[in-house]
Amino acid sequence: MPKPPRAPSRSPATPPVTCEQVTGLILDYVNEDLDRATTRAFRSHLRECPDCVAFLNTYKKSIRSTRSLRYQEVPAELERRVREFLRKRIPQSPRGR
């Protein structure tokens, strides 16, 4: 009798990573703060999940974009107008009532 095909071997210490876990681990992965086993599982998941690869690429682009931003002081007149606009649009919360 022929032997049934074997499932790909996975180290018992390296359980598969889910898409939900990828979103939770992505910052640590990008910062290279994951342990080896988790990094291996993370990369294994990426090899099989184009959605998570796209998410990771978008995440990395977002980091690059925000790092390129420079802080600029908001002109006082603009700040006053924004605050006035928000006060008119957002109901005041009752304080101590």
N, CA, C and O atoms as CSV, one atom per row, in Angstrom:
chain,resi,resn,atom,element,x,y,z
A,1,MET,N,N,0.824,-1.189,0.000
A,1,MET,CA,C,0.000,0.000,0.000
A,1,MET,C,C,0.866,1.250,0.000
A,1,MET,O,O,1.834,1.338,0.756
A,2,PRO,N,N,0.521,2.218,-0.848
A,2,PRO,CA,C,1.307,3.458,-0.828
A,2,PRO,C,C,1.039,4.249,0.442
A,2,PRO,O,O,-0.062,4.236,0.993
A,3,LYS,N,N,2.067,4.928,0.879
A,3,LYS,CA,C,1.943,5.767,2.083
A,3,LYS,C,C,1.186,7.038,1.735
A,3,LYS,O,O,1.368,7.593,0.652
A,4,PRO,N,N,0.334,7.505,2.652
A,4,PRO,CA,C,-0.366,8.778,2.412
A,4,PRO,C,C,0.640,9.922,2.430
A,4,PRO,O,O,1.656,9.851,3.122
A,5,PRO,N,N,0.357,10.977,1.667
A,5,PRO,CA,C,1.291,12.113,1.671
A,5,PRO,C,C,1.384,12.724,3.056
A,5,PRO,O,O,0.400,12.816,3.790
A,6,ARG,N,N,2.583,13.135,3.385
A,6,ARG,CA,C,2.817,13.747,4.700
A,6,ARG,C,C,2.520,15.232,4.653
A,6,ARG,O,O,2.788,15.913,3.664
A,7,ALA,N,N,1.970,15.704,5.728
A,7,ALA,CA,C,1.746,17.152,5.866
A,7,ALA,C,C,3.097,17.813,6.070
A,7,ALA,O,O,4.012,17.185,6.603
A,8,PRO,N,N,3.241,19.044,5.666
A,8,PRO,CA,C,4.517,19.728,5.898
A,8,PRO,C,C,4.865,19.693,7.370
A,8,PRO,O,O,4.012,19.929,8.226
A,9,SER,N,N,6.106,19.402,7.659
A,9,SER,CA,C,6.506,19.316,9.067
A,9,SER,C,C,6.660,20.701,9.639
A,9,SER,O,O,7.221,21.598,9.010
A,10,ARG,N,N,6.161,20.858,10.822
A,10,ARG,CA,C,6.234,22.123,11.546
A,10,ARG,C,C,6.791,21.821,12.914
A,10,ARG,O,O,6.389,20.860,13.569
A,11,SER,N,N,7.696,22.630,13.326
A,11,SER,CA,C,8.264,22.440,14.651
A,11,SER,C,C,7.179,22.648,15.695
A,11,SER,O,O,6.420,23.614,15.614
A,12,PRO,N,N,7.095,21.752,16.677
A,12,PRO,CA,C,6.068,21.931,17.713
A,12,PRO,C,C,6.251,23.236,18.478
A,12,PRO,O,O,5.294,23.756,19.051
A,13,ALA,N,N,7.470,23.769,18.494
A,13,ALA,CA,C,7.722,25.022,19.208
A,13,ALA,C,C,7.318,26.233,18.368
A,13,ALA,O,O,7.349,27.362,18.858
A,14,THR,N,N,6.942,26.011,17.118
A,14,THR,CA,C,6.585,27.103,16.235
A,14,THR,C,C,5.183,26.905,15.685
A,14,THR,O,O,5.022,26.472,14.544
A,15,PRO,N,N,4.159,27.216,16.487
A,15,PRO,CA,C,2.787,27.068,15.988
A,15,PRO,C,C,2.515,28.091,14.898
A,15,PRO,O,O,3.169,29.133,14.848
A,16,PRO,N,N,1.549,27.804,14.021
A,16,PRO,CA,C,1.246,28.752,12.946
A,16,PRO,C,C,0.723,30.077,13.498
A,16,PRO,O,O,0.116,30.126,14.568
A,17,VAL,N,N,0.969,31.132,12.755
A,17,VAL,CA,C,0.516,32.471,13.116
A,17,VAL,C,C,-0.714,32.790,12.271
A,17,VAL,O,O,-0.747,32.478,11.081
A,18,THR,N,N,-1.712,33.403,12.873
A,18,THR,CA,C,-2.930,33.787,12.165
A,18,THR,C,C,-2.810,35.225,11.665
A,18,THR,O,O,-1.920,35.966,12.082
A,19,CYS,N,N,-3.710,35.606,10.775
A,19,CYS,CA,C,-3.739,36.991,10.281
A,19,CYS,C,C,-3.938,37.967,11.439
A,19,CYS,O,O,-3.319,39.030,11.473
A,20,GLU,N,N,-4.791,37.608,12.371
A,20,GLU,CA,C,-5.036,38.484,13.521
A,20,GLU,C,C,-3.756,38.656,14.342
A,20,GLU,O,O,-3.462,39.753,14.817
A,21,GLN,N,N,-3.003,37.577,14.505
A,21,GLN,CA,C,-1.755,37.670,15.249
A,21,GLN,C,C,-0.724,38.515,14.503
A,21,GLN,O,O,0.053,39.242,15.122
A,22,VAL,N,N,-0.717,38.418,13.178
A,22,VAL,CA,C,0.204,39.238,12.386
A,22,VAL,C,C,-0.035,40.710,12.696
A,22,VAL,O,O,0.919,41.457,12.914
A,23,THR,N,N,-1.293,41.136,12.719
A,23,THR,CA,C,-1.573,42.548,12.993
A,23,THR,C,C,-1.099,42.940,14.391
A,23,THR,O,O,-0.672,44.074,14.609
A,24,GLY,N,N,-1.174,42.011,15.329
A,24,GLY,CA,C,-0.721,42.303,16.682
A,24,GLY,C,C,0.791,42.278,16.843
A,24,GLY,O,O,1.332,42.918,17.745
A,25,LEU,N,N,1.474,41.547,15.975
A,25,LEU,CA,C,2.926,41.400,16.081
A,25,LEU,C,C,3.706,42.289,15.125
A,25,LEU,O,O,4.934,42.348,15.191
A,26,ILE,N,N,3.006,42.975,14.245
A,26,ILE,CA,C,3.691,43.651,13.145
A,26,ILE,C,C,4.699,44.700,13.598
A,26,ILE,O,O,5.776,44.797,13.010
A,27,LEU,N,N,4.389,45.479,14.609
A,27,LEU,CA,C,5.332,46.493,15.082
A,27,LEU,C,C,6.595,45.830,15.615
A,27,LEU,O,O,7.703,46.270,15.312
A,28,ASP,N,N,6.435,44.776,16.406
A,28,ASP,CA,C,7.598,44.062,16.933
A,28,ASP,C,C,8.401,43.420,15.805
A,28,ASP,O,O,9.629,43.368,15.868
A,29,TYR,N,N,7.717,42.935,14.778
A,29,TYR,CA,C,8.413,42.345,13.636
A,29,TYR,C,C,9.235,43.403,12.904
A,29,TYR,O,O,10.411,43.187,12.613
A,30,VAL,N,N,8.624,44.531,12.611
A,30,VAL,CA,C,9.326,45.609,11.901
A,30,VAL,C,C,10.515,46.107,12.722
A,30,VAL,O,O,11.561,46.434,12.162
A,31,ASN,N,N,10.360,46.165,14.035
A,31,ASN,CA,C,11.439,46.623,14.925
A,31,ASN,C,C,12.430,45.514,15.268
A,31,ASN,O,O,13.384,45.730,16.016
A,32,GLU,N,N,12.192,44.323,14.711
A,32,GLU,CA,C,13.042,43.149,14.957
A,32,GLU,C,C,13.119,42.806,16.443
A,32,GLU,O,O,14.186,42.483,16.965
A,33,ASP,N,N,11.971,42.884,17.112
A,33,ASP,CA,C,11.890,42.583,18.540
A,33,ASP,C,C,11.267,41.228,18.838
A,33,ASP,O,O,11.014,40.916,20.002
A,34,LEU,N,N,11.011,40.413,17.815
A,34,LEU,CA,C,10.419,39.094,18.035
A,34,LEU,C,C,11.520,38.065,18.249
A,34,LEU,O,O,12.624,38.206,17.722
A,35,ASP,N,N,11.213,37.029,19.025
A,35,ASP,CA,C,12.173,35.941,19.176
A,35,ASP,C,C,12.248,35.156,17.863
A,35,ASP,O,O,11.403,35.327,16.984
A,36,ARG,N,N,13.245,34.312,17.738
A,36,ARG,CA,C,13.483,33.589,16.482
A,36,ARG,C,C,12.300,32.733,16.057
A,36,ARG,O,O,11.907,32.744,14.891
A,37,ALA,N,N,11.738,31.998,16.994
A,37,ALA,CA,C,10.629,31.093,16.649
A,37,ALA,C,C,9.424,31.880,16.139
A,37,ALA,O,O,8.790,31.484,15.161
A,38,THR,N,N,9.110,32.984,16.794
A,38,THR,CA,C,7.967,33.793,16.373
A,38,THR,C,C,8.251,34.451,15.024
A,38,THR,O,O,7.361,34.547,14.179
A,39,THR,N,N,9.479,34.902,14.824
A,39,THR,CA,C,9.853,35.483,13.535
A,39,THR,C,C,9.704,34.452,12.426
A,39,THR,O,O,9.197,34.765,11.349
A,40,ARG,N,N,10.148,33.215,12.685
A,40,ARG,CA,C,10.006,32.146,11.692
A,40,ARG,C,C,8.545,31.895,11.361
A,40,ARG,O,O,8.180,31.767,10.193
A,41,ALA,N,N,7.709,31.824,12.393
A,41,ALA,CA,C,6.270,31.584,12.188
A,41,ALA,C,C,5.632,32.759,11.438
A,41,ALA,O,O,4.793,32.562,10.560
A,42,PHE,N,N,6.033,33.962,11.789
A,42,PHE,CA,C,5.523,35.168,11.133
A,42,PHE,C,C,5.868,35.126,9.645
A,42,PHE,O,O,4.999,35.342,8.800
A,43,ARG,N,N,7.126,34.850,9.323
A,43,ARG,CA,C,7.572,34.798,7.924
A,43,ARG,C,C,6.914,33.655,7.166
A,43,ARG,O,O,6.604,33.779,5.981
A,44,SER,N,N,6.708,32.550,7.854
A,44,SER,CA,C,6.024,31.415,7.234
A,44,SER,C,C,4.609,31.813,6.832
A,44,SER,O,O,4.141,31.471,5.746
A,45,HIS,N,N,3.941,32.531,7.710
A,45,HIS,CA,C,2.588,33.005,7.408
A,45,HIS,C,C,2.614,33.950,6.204
A,45,HIS,O,O,1.749,33.880,5.331
A,46,LEU,N,N,3.611,34.830,6.167
A,46,LEU,CA,C,3.707,35.778,5.053
A,46,LEU,C,C,3.894,35.059,3.711
A,46,LEU,O,O,3.403,35.528,2.684
A,47,ARG,N,N,4.593,33.939,3.717
A,47,ARG,CA,C,4.784,33.187,2.479
A,47,ARG,C,C,3.472,32.641,1.934
A,47,ARG,O,O,3.353,32.369,0.740
A,48,GLU,N,N,2.490,32.483,2.813
A,48,GLU,CA,C,1.221,31.884,2.413
A,48,GLU,C,C,0.060,32.875,2.351
A,48,GLU,O,O,-1.040,32.499,1.946
A,49,CYS,N,N,0.278,34.127,2.743
A,49,CYS,CA,C,-0.847,35.056,2.871
A,49,CYS,C,C,-0.543,36.396,2.190
A,49,CYS,O,O,0.080,37.269,2.794
A,50,PRO,N,N,-0.976,36.558,0.952
A,50,PRO,CA,C,-0.717,37.821,0.252
A,50,PRO,C,C,-1.386,39.024,0.917
A,50,PRO,O,O,-0.892,40.145,0.795
A,51,ASP,N,N,-2.498,38.812,1.615
A,51,ASP,CA,C,-3.160,39.928,2.307
A,51,ASP,C,C,-2.268,40.483,3.411
A,51,ASP,O,O,-2.167,41.698,3.585
A,52,CYS,N,N,-1.624,39.592,4.154
A,52,CYS,CA,C,-0.741,40.049,5.233
A,52,CYS,C,C,0.527,40.680,4.672
A,52,CYS,O,O,1.071,41.604,5.277
A,53,VAL,N,N,1.009,40.201,3.529
A,53,VAL,CA,C,2.161,40.826,2.877
A,53,VAL,C,C,1.794,42.248,2.477
A,53,VAL,O,O,2.577,43.173,2.692
A,54,ALA,N,N,0.616,42.429,1.900
A,54,ALA,CA,C,0.161,43.766,1.513
A,54,ALA,C,C,0.030,44.659,2.745
A,54,ALA,O,O,0.416,45.828,2.710
A,55,PHE,N,N,-0.513,44.115,3.830
A,55,PHE,CA,C,-0.654,44.875,5.072
A,55,PHE,C,C,0.718,45.293,5.595
A,55,PHE,O,O,0.905,46.443,5.992
A,56,LEU,N,N,1.669,44.377,5.599
A,56,LEU,CA,C,3.026,44.679,6.065
A,56,LEU,C,C,3.663,45.764,5.202
A,56,LEU,O,O,4.274,46.694,5.729
A,57,ASN,N,N,3.527,45.656,3.895
A,57,ASN,CA,C,4.107,46.663,3.003
A,57,ASN,C,C,3.490,48.033,3.243
A,57,ASN,O,O,4.199,49.040,3.259
A,58,THR,N,N,2.176,48.079,3.429
A,58,THR,CA,C,1.495,49.341,3.718
A,58,THR,C,C,1.957,49.909,5.054
A,58,THR,O,O,2.170,51.114,5.185
A,59,TYR,N,N,2.111,49.039,6.040
A,59,TYR,CA,C,2.567,49.447,7.369
A,59,TYR,C,C,3.958,50.076,7.279
A,59,TYR,O,O,4.214,51.125,7.870
A,60,LYS,N,N,4.855,49.421,6.532
A,60,LYS,CA,C,6.219,49.954,6.381
A,60,LYS,C,C,6.212,51.297,5.660
A,60,LYS,O,O,6.967,52.200,6.022
A,61,LYS,N,N,5.368,51.435,4.645
A,61,LYS,CA,C,5.266,52.715,3.934
A,61,LYS,C,C,4.738,53.803,4.861
A,61,LYS,O,O,5.191,54.946,4.805
A,62,SER,N,N,3.786,53.449,5.710
A,62,SER,CA,C,3.233,54.421,6.669
A,62,SER,C,C,4.315,54.899,7.629
A,62,SER,O,O,4.389,56.085,7.950
A,63,ILE,N,N,5.144,53.980,8.081
A,63,ILE,CA,C,6.239,54.352,8.989
A,63,ILE,C,C,7.193,55.307,8.282
A,63,ILE,O,O,7.573,56.337,8.839
A,64,ARG,N,N,7.579,54.966,7.053
A,64,ARG,CA,C,8.484,55.843,6.300
A,64,ARG,C,C,7.862,57.224,6.099
A,64,ARG,O,O,8.537,58.245,6.229
A,65,SER,N,N,6.573,57.241,5.780
A,65,SER,CA,C,5.904,58.525,5.542
A,65,SER,C,C,5.862,59.379,6.800
A,65,SER,O,O,6.152,60.574,6.746
A,66,THR,N,N,5.510,58.787,7.921
A,66,THR,CA,C,5.416,59.573,9.152
A,66,THR,C,C,6.785,60.019,9.636
A,66,THR,O,O,6.900,61.078,10.253
A,67,ARG,N,N,7.824,59.241,9.372
A,67,ARG,CA,C,9.176,59.669,9.754
A,67,ARG,C,C,9.644,60.851,8.929
A,67,ARG,O,O,10.485,61.633,9.373
A,68,SER,N,N,9.103,60.982,7.732
A,68,SER,CA,C,9.527,62.087,6.872
A,68,SER,C,C,8.799,63.385,7.201
A,68,SER,O,O,9.189,64.446,6.714
A,69,LEU,N,N,7.752,63.321,8.018
A,69,LEU,CA,C,7.011,64.529,8.385
A,69,LEU,C,C,7.839,65.389,9.330
A,69,LEU,O,O,8.595,64.880,10.157
A,70,ARG,N,N,7.686,66.659,9.195
A,70,ARG,CA,C,8.367,67.606,10.070
A,70,ARG,C,C,7.311,68.373,10.851
A,70,ARG,O,O,6.286,68.782,10.305
A,71,TYR,N,N,7.580,68.559,12.126
A,71,TYR,CA,C,6.663,69.305,12.976
A,71,TYR,C,C,6.735,70.780,12.602
A,71,TYR,O,O,7.814,71.356,12.461
A,72,GLN,N,N,5.576,71.362,12.449
A,72,GLN,CA,C,5.516,72.796,12.201
A,72,GLN,C,C,4.500,73.391,13.164
A,72,GLN,O,O,3.460,72.799,13.452
A,73,GLU,N,N,4.823,74.546,13.637
A,73,GLU,CA,C,3.925,75.250,14.546
A,73,GLU,C,C,2.646,75.623,13.797
A,73,GLU,O,O,2.697,76.118,12.671
A,74,VAL,N,N,1.512,75.384,14.427
A,74,VAL,CA,C,0.226,75.766,13.841
A,74,VAL,C,C,0.034,77.255,14.093
A,74,VAL,O,O,0.155,77.711,15.230
A,75,PRO,N,N,-0.262,78.015,13.048
A,75,PRO,CA,C,-0.499,79.449,13.258
A,75,PRO,C,C,-1.631,79.668,14.268
A,75,PRO,O,O,-2.629,78.946,14.265
A,76,ALA,N,N,-1.462,80.654,15.111
A,76,ALA,CA,C,-2.430,80.936,16.185
A,76,ALA,C,C,-3.837,81.149,15.636
A,76,ALA,O,O,-4.803,80.659,16.221
A,77,GLU,N,N,-3.970,81.867,14.528
A,77,GLU,CA,C,-5.290,82.132,13.947
A,77,GLU,C,C,-5.956,80.833,13.501
A,77,GLU,O,O,-7.157,80.656,13.708
A,78,LEU,N,N,-5.204,79.930,12.896
A,78,LEU,CA,C,-5.759,78.644,12.471
A,78,LEU,C,C,-6.207,77.831,13.681
A,78,LEU,O,O,-7.284,77.234,13.669
A,79,GLU,N,N,-5.388,77.807,14.714
A,79,GLU,CA,C,-5.758,77.078,15.926
A,79,GLU,C,C,-7.038,77.636,16.531
A,79,GLU,O,O,-7.915,76.874,16.939
A,80,ARG,N,N,-7.153,78.975,16.591
A,80,ARG,CA,C,-8.351,79.610,17.139
A,80,ARG,C,C,-9.576,79.216,16.331
A,80,ARG,O,O,-10.613,78.890,16.908
A,81,ARG,N,N,-9.476,79.239,14.995
A,81,ARG,CA,C,-10.611,78.908,14.141
A,81,ARG,C,C,-11.018,77.439,14.266
A,81,ARG,O,O,-12.207,77.121,14.262
A,82,VAL,N,N,-10.051,76.563,14.374
A,82,VAL,CA,C,-10.365,75.133,14.526
A,82,VAL,C,C,-11.063,74.888,15.855
A,82,VAL,O,O,-12.057,74.165,15.919
A,83,ARG,N,N,-10.542,75.490,16.913
A,83,ARG,CA,C,-11.176,75.319,18.225
A,83,ARG,C,C,-12.608,75.862,18.225
A,83,ARG,O,O,-13.514,75.241,18.781
A,84,GLU,N,N,-12.800,77.009,17.607
A,84,GLU,CA,C,-14.135,77.599,17.512
A,84,GLU,C,C,-15.077,76.678,16.734
A,84,GLU,O,O,-16.218,76.461,17.141
A,85,PHE,N,N,-14.599,76.146,15.626
A,85,PHE,CA,C,-15.385,75.224,14.815
A,85,PHE,C,C,-15.783,73.993,15.638
A,85,PHE,O,O,-16.938,73.568,15.607
A,86,LEU,N,N,-14.834,73.432,16.361
A,86,LEU,CA,C,-15.120,72.232,17.153
A,86,LEU,C,C,-16.098,72.523,18.286
A,86,LEU,O,O,-16.970,71.704,18.578
A,87,ARG,N,N,-15.960,73.671,18.921
A,87,ARG,CA,C,-16.894,74.026,19.999
A,87,ARG,C,C,-18.323,74.112,19.487
A,87,ARG,O,O,-19.261,73.728,20.185
A,88,LYS,N,N,-18.486,74.611,18.282
A,88,LYS,CA,C,-19.829,74.731,17.694
A,88,LYS,C,C,-20.385,73.365,17.282
A,88,LYS,O,O,-21.593,73.141,17.355
A,89,ARG,N,N,-19.528,72.471,16.860
A,89,ARG,CA,C,-19.981,71.188,16.308
A,89,ARG,C,C,-20.097,70.065,17.333
A,89,ARG,O,O,-20.912,69.155,17.175
A,90,ILE,N,N,-19.288,70.130,18.375
A,90,ILE,CA,C,-19.281,69.059,19.377
A,90,ILE,C,C,-20.083,69.516,20.581
A,90,ILE,O,O,-19.780,70.542,21.191
A,91,PRO,N,N,-21.119,68.739,20.922
A,91,PRO,CA,C,-21.912,69.122,22.099
A,91,PRO,C,C,-21.047,69.118,23.352
A,91,PRO,O,O,-20.207,68.243,23.561
A,92,GLN,N,N,-21.285,70.119,24.164
A,92,GLN,CA,C,-20.544,70.204,25.411
A,92,GLN,C,C,-20.989,69.110,26.355
A,92,GLN,O,O,-22.185,68.860,26.508
A,93,SER,N,N,-20.028,68.456,26.991
A,93,SER,CA,C,-20.381,67.412,27.945
A,93,SER,C,C,-20.780,68.069,29.258
A,93,SER,O,O,-20.152,69.037,29.687
A,94,PRO,N,N,-21.812,67.551,29.892
A,94,PRO,CA,C,-22.230,68.129,31.181
A,94,PRO,C,C,-21.157,67.848,32.235
A,94,PRO,O,O,-20.726,66.708,32.409
A,95,ARG,N,N,-20.748,68.868,32.909
A,95,ARG,CA,C,-19.720,68.702,33.931
A,95,ARG,C,C,-20.375,68.772,35.313
A,95,ARG,O,O,-21.021,69.755,35.676
A,96,GLY,N,N,-20.185,67.713,36.044
A,96,GLY,CA,C,-20.700,67.685,37.410
A,96,GLY,C,C,-22.203,67.609,37.509
A,96,GLY,O,O,-22.766,67.875,38.571
A,97,ARG,N,N,-22.868,67.251,36.422
A,97,ARG,CA,C,-24.335,67.153,36.495
A,97,ARG,C,C,-24.751,65.751,36.747
A,97,ARG,O,O,-25.945,65.469,36.840
